[in-house]
Every structure is written in C-alpha cells, then in structure tokens.
Amino acid sequence: MEIKFCGAAGYVTGSRHLLTTESGFKLLLDCGMYQGVGVNTYDMNASFLFDPKEIDAVVISHAHIDHTGALPRLVKLGFEGPIYCTPPTLDLCQIMLNDSAFIQKNDLKYLNERKKKRGEDLVEPLYDETDVEKVLSLMVAVDYHQRCIVNEELSFEYSDSAHIIGSAAVHVYYEEKKGDAKILTFTGDIGRPNDQILKDPETFVQSDYIISESTYGDRLHEENIGRDEHLFEIVMDTCVHKKGKLIIPAFSIDRTQELIYSFDRMVSEGLLPHIPVYVDSPLSVKATNITRKFRKYYNQRLVDYLKTDKENDAFDFPSLKYIGKVDESKALNASDQPCIIISASGMAEAGRVKHHIRNNIENKNNTILLVGYCTPDSLGGRLKSGEKEVKIFGEMYQVKAGIRIMDSYSAHGDFNEMIQYLSCQNTGKVRELFLVHGEPEVQKEFKKKLENVGFSKVYIPRLGETVTI
C-alpha cells in the first residue's frame, strides 16, 4: 500500500492523507482546508494533489475545518463515494461546512471589492451551500469500536481521541496478501487527559504504522490546575478594574463550551460578578446545542456536576446570552459597557471575532485573550507573537489592548501528553511512525523525543511525497 501525504505535511492545517492499495483502491484520510498560511491559502485550497474523481472513499477523524473543510470542494470536482465519520462529526459538519461556505462568500465580497478597484481578477468561492448538501448526503455515521468494512482489502475502526466531541483516531486494517494483515493508525488530533468535558483519550490497538499529529511537539502546556483562577484574574483585571471588554477568540467546538462551563462553575460558586457574557457566533450556538445532545461522550466529572447544577445544563447561566442576529453583534461594538465576548474563529482569521478585535484593539482597557493554537500567519498568531501593529480587513491597527495567552485551554496534547497517548504501543513492533500536522522545526524536536522513548523509525514526510508500506 502507498501513502501520499497531500496535506498537513510541513503545515499544521489542511489534513489530507491518501492510501492506495495494490488493487488501486483509493481511501482518503481527512479532507481538510488550509487555514492561515498567508497569500497562498486560497490556491492551496482550490486544488488537490490527486484527482478527486479517482477517490473511492473518505474517512474523517473529526469535524474541525482543517480536517473537513475541503470536502465540498472534493465533491464539486467530482468525488461521489462514501464519507465515513462519527455521529457527532456528522452533526457538526452540517453546521460547520455551511458556515464555511457562508464565510467564504462574505469574506470574498470584501476582497473582490478591493480587487475590482485595483483592476485585478476576481476570486470565486471554493464551494457553496449546494456542494455542502452533496457532502452531507454522502456521509455515513460509524461510532467508536464499530468495525466498518470499506472493501475486500480495507476496514477500519474508530477510537476516542478526546480532541473534540466525536473526534477519533482511525485504525485501518488492510490485507493485500493472504495472511499478511497490517494495521495503520491515523491519530487525527490527539486530545488531552483531564479535559473538562470529554473522556480521556483511549488506548488503541497495536499498529504496524502510525501517522501522528505533532502540533505541540516542542512544548508543554501550562498546568490545568488553577485554570479557572487564571481566567477569573483576567476577567477581574479587564472588566472590573479597567472597566473594559474581554474578547476571546475561540473555536466553536469544545473551546467555546469549555469556556462557558468554566464561567458556569464560577457562577455556581458565587465568584463571578454580574458581568454580561456573550457567545457571539451562530456556529458556536449550534455547536453548543450539539454538545448538549451527545451526553454519552461526557466524562464522569461533568456528569456528576450536572446532577448538582440548577438548570442541569453546564452551558447556561443568568448573565450568559447567545447572540444570533448580526445587528445584536454590531451593538456589542457600539456599547462601552464591560463585558466578555466569546466569538469564533479561534485563530481570529474570520467570522465576527475579527470585527470585535478591529473595534476594540486600540483601547488599552480591553484585553484579547488567546486560548488555543494559532498559525503564525493568522491574526491570532501575529497577536501572540507580540506585533504592535496588525492588518485587519486591509487596514492597519495599533495593538493597544492587552494580549493575554492561556495555553491550558488547548485541545491538542503537548509533547508529554502525545507521548503518553502513544505509550500504549510496543515501539519495537511499530515499523514506521510518520509525523504530520506540525511546523517543520517543531516536528524535528518531536522526532527526537519519540526516538528517545524507543520509536526507532520516525519519518517527517514532505508535502506531496509518496511512501510504500
């Protein structure tokens, strides 16, 4: 079998890995969109390193756009096979892919207005809502630990990777020669133990080959212990002492729900002053409702908390308001009252949070709190790196607001947590481990760490490279 690394090789986004059997059957693991990679982002998302018409099936690890966002482009260019995913991923894709189509249309409207003035060629959306509907019609839900037969050569099972609700590692069983069965594991994104909402990442079957993410392969997160206290300190400093606004760019799935749950606990304990908390993202509102739907994926700590919560709901409290309408969102920027605004996207590259940052970044009383991974070229990444002036919607803004960072909310495991996840494997039986989904220098560091714990053959593939296993 061959593996062609068609995305997230040398990049943190754009997950796409193509398996081709000896008979020519082509199975694609993830079909993600590149995000925040600079001026080449559109072109990298517009095309594939394979012919979409030749793909026989797709297996998705989880719903994040950098793992699913190119699916509508795939069907637009001719793919017609099944798309396998977990039940929560199916529900989440319905809202996320439609949101992606909507954001493209709106963002390109601003971009094309500037291109038209400069006499440049206009840019077409990568896909629209019609393409999204085609994707949804092809999706097949497969739950954890349910063996799914793809064809006579391939089958797979999912195990819980605890990254977001419904996220999974994919374990592909393949037999090209009779009696010579092999297992390839694709980790997807590796979650963290002791997540506020989800169960811990599961151990998984002994594998011959592993394709592993490496996002935080060179660093450790701050301890989860004291996370609520740290968040509370930032709220008090910004909203009570400075009378400012706290803007939190947060991914709609998991990160937003974790933040709401943190504030819910503060309210239950009588700690949080009556400060309005707004979740200003239609996508986040829908994602929260989906998270409510799949309670069987919750960890025991959350199950126990719900028994004591008055509303029996970890995502609702009196000072919380979910914002849907555009005029309500705009009104938040017109108000000078202290408040907390949680809004997507997590990298601050698109969506309503970009408008909130633009309107609040030049006020020293405000704070922008970054709680997750941001690619270096994204607006969130530039703020994280300490830039004093940033471009937003084509205009330059002075960074006068406070910039705070809390990596403890990250849904990606750090290098210790990823090594802990992989420790269920007998390293002597793993023939090769491939590192994807990481920056090149980070991957080199993580490679050394994996070799130090016994993985003898760790390889960092190049984008477009094909290897035979």
C-alpha positions in Angstrom: 0.0 0.0 0.0 1.1 3.6 -0.7 0.6 6.7 1.4 0.6 10.0 -0.3 0.9 13.0 2.0 -1.4 15.5 0.3 -1.8 18.0 3.2 -0.7 18.9 6.7 2.9 17.8 5.7 5.1 20.6 7.0 1.9 22.5 7.9 -0.5 22.4 10.9 -3.6 22.6 8.7 -5.0 21.0 5.6 -5.1 17.4 6.8 -5.2 15.0 3.7 -3.6 11.6 3.5 -4.2 9.3 0.6 -4.0 5.5 0.9 -3.8 3.5 -2.3 -3.9 -0.3 -2.2 -2.2 -2.7 -4.7 -5.6 -3.1 -6.5 -5.8 0.7 -6.9 -8.5 1.4 -4.3 -8.0 4.9 -3.0 -9.0 5.9 0.6 -8.5 9.4 1.7 -8.0 10.1 5.5 -9.4 13.6 6.2 -10.1 16.3 3.6 -9.2 19.5 5.4 -8.8 23.1 4.5 -5.6 25.0 4.9 -6.0 28.0 7.3 -3.8 31.0 8.0 -0.9 30.1 5.6 -0.7 33.5 4.0 -1.2 34.6 0.4 -1.2 31.0 -0.9 -4.1 29.9 1.2 -6.7 30.2 -1.5 -4.7 28.4 -4.1 -3.7 25.6 -1.8 -7.4 25.0 -1.0 -8.6 25.3 -4.6 -6.7 22.2 -5.9 -5.7 18.7 -4.7 -2.6 16.6 -5.2 -4.8 13.9 -6.7 -7.8 13.6 -8.9 -11.0 13.9 -6.8 -12.9 11.7 -9.3 -10.5 8.8 -8.5 -11.0 8.8 -4.7 -13.2 5.8 -3.7 -14.0 6.7 -0.1 -13.1 9.2 2.7 -12.7 8.6 6.4 -12.8 11.7 8.6 -11.2 11.9 12.0 -13.2 14.9 13.4 -15.2 17.9 12.4 -12.7 20.8 12.5 -12.4 22.7 9.2 -8.7 21.9 8.8 -9.8 18.2 8.7 -13.2 18.5 6.8 -13.3 21.9 5.1 -12.2 20.8 1.7 -14.9 18.1 1.4 -17.4 20.3 -0.5 -14.5 21.2 -2.9 -13.9 17.5 -3.3 -17.5 16.8 -4.4 -17.6 19.9 -6.5 -14.7 18.4 -8.5 -16.2 15.0 -9.0 -16.0 12.8 -5.8 -19.1 10.6 -5.3 -18.1 7.9 -2.8 -19.0 7.4 0.9 -17.6 9.7 3.6 -17.3 8.0 7.0 -17.4 9.8 10.3 -18.6 9.5 13.9 -22.2 10.6 14.7 -21.3 13.9 16.4 -18.9 14.7 13.5 -21.8 14.3 11.0 -24.0 16.7 13.0 -21.1 19.2 13.4 -20.2 19.0 9.7 -23.7 20.1 8.8 -23.2 23.4 10.6 -19.5 23.9 10.1 -19.4 23.3 6.4 -22.4 25.6 5.8 -20.7 28.2 7.9 -17.5 27.8 5.9 -19.4 28.4 2.7 -21.1 31.5 4.2 -17.8 32.9 5.5 -16.1 32.4 2.1 -18.9 34.3 0.3 -18.8 37.2 2.7 -15.1 37.5 3.0 -14.6 37.3 -0.7 -17.1 40.1 -1.1 -14.7 42.5 0.7 -11.7 41.0 -1.1 -13.3 41.3 -4.5 -14.3 44.9 -3.9 -10.6 45.8 -3.4 -9.5 43.7 -6.3 -12.1 45.4 -8.5 -10.8 48.8 -7.6 -7.2 47.6 -8.4 -8.4 46.1 -11.7 -7.4 42.6 -10.6 -9.2 39.3 -11.4 -12.0 38.5 -9.0 -11.9 35.3 -6.8 -14.7 32.7 -6.8 -15.7 30.9 -3.7 -14.2 27.4 -3.4 -17.7 26.0 -2.9 -21.3 26.9 -1.9 -24.2 25.5 0.1 -25.2 23.2 -2.8 -21.8 21.4 -2.6 -22.2 21.1 1.2 -25.6 19.4 0.8 -24.0 16.9 -1.5 -21.3 16.2 1.1 -23.9 15.6 3.8 -25.8 13.2 1.6 -22.7 11.0 1.3 -21.8 10.9 5.0 -22.1 7.6 6.9 -22.0 7.6 10.7 -19.8 5.0 12.4 -19.4 5.0 16.2 -16.4 4.1 18.2 -15.2 0.5 18.2 -17.6 -0.5 15.3 -15.7 -2.3 12.6 -16.6 -0.8 9.2 -15.9 -2.8 6.0 -14.8 -0.4 3.2 -14.0 -3.1 0.6 -12.4 -6.6 0.4 -9.0 -5.2 1.3 -9.8 -2.5 3.8 -11.8 -2.0 7.0 -11.4 0.4 9.9 -12.4 1.2 13.5 -12.6 4.5 15.4 -11.3 5.0 19.0 -11.9 8.1 21.1 -9.0 10.7 20.7 -10.7 13.2 23.1 -9.8 16.2 21.0 -13.4 17.5 20.5 -16.7 15.8 20.8 -16.8 12.9 18.3 -13.1 13.1 17.5 -11.4 9.8 16.7 -8.2 8.0 15.8 -8.7 5.9 12.7 -7.3 2.3 12.7 -7.1 0.9 9.2 -6.9 -2.9 8.7 -5.6 -3.9 5.3 -4.6 -7.2 3.8 -3.0 -7.2 0.4 -1.5 -10.7 0.6 -3.4 -13.5 2.3 -2.4 -14.0 5.9 -0.4 -10.7 5.9 -2.8 -8.3 7.6 -1.4 -5.0 8.8 -2.8 -2.1 10.9 -2.2 1.6 10.1 -3.3 4.1 12.7 -4.0 7.7 11.9 -4.2 9.6 15.2 -6.1 12.6 13.9 -5.7 15.3 16.5 -4.6 14.0 19.9 -6.6 15.3 22.8 -5.6 15.8 26.4 -6.3 13.8 29.6 -8.5 15.5 32.2 -10.5 17.5 29.7 -13.3 19.4 31.3 -16.0 17.9 29.1 -14.6 14.8 27.4 -13.4 11.4 28.5 -9.6 10.8 28.3 -8.0 9.6 25.1 -8.3 5.9 24.6 -5.5 3.4 24.2 -5.5 1.7 20.8 -4.7 -1.5 19.0 -1.0 -2.3 18.4 -0.2 -0.9 15.0 2.4 -1.6 12.3 2.4 2.0 11.0 1.3 5.3 12.6 0.5 8.7 11.1 0.7 11.1 14.1 -0.1 14.7 14.6 2.7 16.8 16.1 1.3 20.3 16.6 2.8 20.9 20.1 5.7 18.5 19.7 8.2 21.0 21.2 6.4 22.5 24.2 4.4 21.8 27.3 1.1 23.5 28.2 0.6 25.3 31.4 -1.0 23.2 34.1 -4.7 22.7 34.1 -4.6 23.2 37.9 -5.5 26.8 38.6 -7.0 27.4 35.1 -10.3 28.8 36.4 -8.4 31.1 38.9 -6.2 32.4 36.0 -9.3 33.1 33.9 -11.0 34.8 36.8 -8.0 37.0 37.4 -8.1 38.1 33.7 -11.8 38.8 34.0 -11.4 40.9 37.1 -8.5 42.9 35.8 -10.2 43.7 32.5 -13.9 44.0 33.3 -13.9 45.2 36.9 -10.7 47.2 37.4 -10.2 48.6 33.9 -14.0 48.6 33.0 -13.0 47.2 29.6 -14.1 44.4 27.3 -12.6 40.9 27.3 -12.5 39.5 23.8 -11.9 35.7 23.5 -11.4 34.2 20.0 -12.4 30.6 20.5 -13.1 27.7 18.2 -16.8 27.0 18.1 -16.4 23.4 19.1 -15.0 22.3 22.5 -13.1 25.5 23.3 -16.2 27.7 23.5 -18.1 25.1 25.5 -15.1 24.7 27.9 -15.1 28.5 28.5 -18.8 28.6 29.1 -18.5 25.7 31.5 -15.7 27.5 33.4 -17.9 30.6 33.8 -20.9 28.4 34.7 -18.9 26.9 37.6 -17.8 30.4 38.7 -21.4 31.5 38.8 -22.4 28.3 40.7 -19.7 29.1 43.3 -20.8 32.7 43.6 -17.5 34.1 42.3 -18.3 35.8 39.0 -19.6 39.3 39.3 -22.7 40.1 37.2 -20.7 40.7 34.0 -22.6 40.1 30.8 -21.1 37.1 28.9 -21.9 36.9 25.2 -21.3 34.0 22.9 -21.4 35.8 19.6 -21.2 33.2 16.9 -24.2 31.4 15.3 -21.9 28.4 14.8 -20.9 28.3 18.4 -24.6 28.4 19.5 -25.4 25.5 17.2 -22.2 23.6 18.3 -23.2 24.0 22.0 -26.6 22.5 21.3 -24.9 19.5 19.6 -22.6 19.1 22.6 -25.8 19.0 24.8 -27.2 16.3 22.5 -24.3 13.9 22.9 -24.1 13.5 26.7 -22.9 9.9 26.4 -19.5 11.3 25.4 -19.1 13.4 28.6 -16.6 12.4 31.3 -17.8 11.4 34.8 -16.8 14.7 36.4 -19.2 16.6 34.1 -22.0 14.0 34.6 -21.6 14.5 38.4 -21.6 18.3 38.1 -24.9 18.2 36.1 -26.6 16.4 39.0 -25.9 19.5 41.2 -26.5 22.2 38.6 -29.8 24.0 39.0 -30.5 24.0 35.2 -28.9 20.6 34.7 -27.0 22.4 32.0 -23.3 23.2 32.1 -23.7 25.8 29.3 -26.2 28.2 30.7 -26.4 30.8 33.5 -28.3 34.0 34.1 -25.7 36.5 32.8 -25.0 34.5 29.6 -26.5 35.4 26.3 -26.2 33.6 23.0 -26.1 36.1 20.1 -27.5 35.1 16.7 -28.5 38.3 14.8 -26.0 40.5 13.1 -27.4 43.7 14.5 -27.1 42.3 18.0 -23.4 41.6 17.3 -22.8 45.1 16.0 -24.5 46.5 19.1 -21.8 44.9 21.2 -19.2 47.1 19.5 -21.3 50.2 19.9 -21.6 49.6 23.7 -18.8 50.8 26.1 -20.0 48.6 28.9 -17.7 46.0 30.4 -18.4 42.5 29.1 -17.0 39.2 28.0 -17.3 38.3 24.3 -16.5 34.7 23.2 -16.6 34.5 19.4 -15.2 32.5 16.5 -12.9 31.9 14.8 -10.2 30.6 17.2 -7.3 31.9 15.1 -9.2 35.3 14.6 -8.9 34.8 10.9 -12.6 35.1 10.0 -16.1 35.5 11.5 -17.4 38.0 14.0 -14.5 38.0 16.3 -12.4 39.7 13.7 -14.8 42.6 13.8 -14.7 42.7 17.6 -10.9 42.8 17.6 -10.8 45.5 15.0 -13.2 47.6 17.1 -11.5 47.1 20.4 -7.8 46.6 19.7 -6.8 50.2 20.1 -8.3 50.6 23.6 -5.8 49.9 26.4 -8.6 49.0 28.8 -9.6 46.0 26.7 -8.0 42.6 26.6 -7.7 40.0 23.9 -7.4 36.5 25.4 -5.9 33.8 23.1 -6.8 30.3 24.3 -5.7 28.0 21.6 -3.3 27.2 18.7 -2.9 29.9 16.0 -0.9 29.5 12.9 1.9 32.1 12.7 0.4 34.0 9.8 -3.1 34.2 11.3 -4.3 37.4 13.1 -4.2 35.4 16.3 -0.7 34.2 15.6 0.5 37.8 14.9 -1.0 39.0 18.2 0.5 36.1 20.1 4.0 36.9 18.7 3.7 40.4 20.1 3.3 42.5 16.9 2.5 46.1 17.8 0.6 46.8 14.6 -1.6 44.4 12.7 -3.6 44.4 9.4 -7.4 43.7 9.8 -9.6 43.8 6.7 -6.9 45.6 4.8 -6.2 48.4 7.3 -3.5 48.8 9.9 -4.4 49.0 13.6 -2.2 49.7 16.7 -2.2 47.0 19.3 -3.0 48.9 22.5 -5.3 46.3 24.1 -3.7 43.8 26.4 -2.8 40.5 24.9 -3.1 37.5 27.2 -2.5 33.8 26.5 -3.8 30.7 28.2 -2.5 27.5 26.6 -4.2 25.4 29.3 -7.4 25.5 27.2 -5.7 23.9 24.2 -7.4 20.8 22.9 -4.1 19.5 21.5 -1.9 17.4 23.6 1.6 18.8 24.3 4.6 16.6 23.7 4.4 14.7 27.0 0.7 14.1 26.5 1.2 12.9 22.9 4.0 10.6 24.1 1.7 9.3 26.8 -1.0 8.6 24.2 1.4 6.7 22.1 2.9 4.8 25.0 0.2 2.0 24.6 2.3 0.8 21.7 5.1 -1.7 21.7 7.7 0.5 20.0 9.6 -2.5 18.6 6.5 -3.5 16.7 5.9 -0.1 15.1 7.6 -0.4 11.7 7.4 3.4 11.0 5.8 6.5 12.5 5.1 9.4 10.3 4.8 12.9 11.7 2.2 15.3 10.1 0.2 18.3 11.3 3.0 20.4 12.6 5.5 23.1 11.8 8.8 21.7 10.4 11.0 22.8 13.3 8.5 21.5 15.8 8.4 18.2 14.1 12.2 17.8 14.2 12.1 18.3 18.0 9.2 15.9 18.4 11.0 13.3 16.3 14.0 13.4 18.7 11.7 12.9 21.7 9.9 9.9 20.1 13.3 8.3 19.3 14.3 8.8 22.9 11.3 6.7 24.1 12.0 3.9 21.7 10.4 4.6 18.3 13.3 3.6 16.0 12.0 4.9 12.7 10.3 8.3 12.8 9.9 10.0 9.4 8.8 13.5 8.5 7.2 13.4 5.0 7.3 16.3 2.6 4.1 17.7 1.0 3.2 15.5 -2.0 5.6 12.7 -1.0 4.5 9.1 -1.6 5.9 6.2 0.6 5.2 2.5 0.3 4.4 0.4 3.3 
